[in-house]
Amino acid sequence: MNKRIKYDYRYRLQCVEAVVKNNIPISVVAAEKGIADSNIRLWVGFYRLYGKDGLKGRKYKNYDASFKLKVVQTIAKEFLSLKTASARFNIPSEATIVKWKKGYESEGAKGLNNKPKGRPPNMKPPIKPKAKKSSKPLTREDELLKELEYLRAENALLKKLQALVQADKKQKP
């Protein structure tokens, strides 16, 4: 997967002005610059709605659940495309809206609440079974059962080893 390329403000503005002011088709500008025309189309949308500020880079922003709900409902009601919705609501990535829609479809309005990130602060260590220690000495019967269990495990291990050796001999010519 290719790393996402970030274009600086002047480059974006240059591309957008070529389309808007010079009336050059988006596909021609994209071919000249060697970038996807979907990027330029998105930049033009931001430029038309928000002016030059729409092309400036945006920092990570946390959106509240009411805003997310408004976006998802507007998309459903007005049948907006992801590109149009991201430009209209000034959301930098269409993938963000897709994630909101999936959360809304699966969990309703609760799926739009911000979820905590990272590891929980009081994460408990995994539970390991503890060896049973008894203050009483083992009876003769318990000692024999323990030894029998050990010998069965050892026997099973040796059988597996022998099967692997046989399989290895069959593979070699």
Helices and strands as residue ranges (DSSP letters): H 9-20, H 26-33, H 37-50, G 51-55, H 65-78, H 82-88, H 94-107, G 108-112, H 140-171
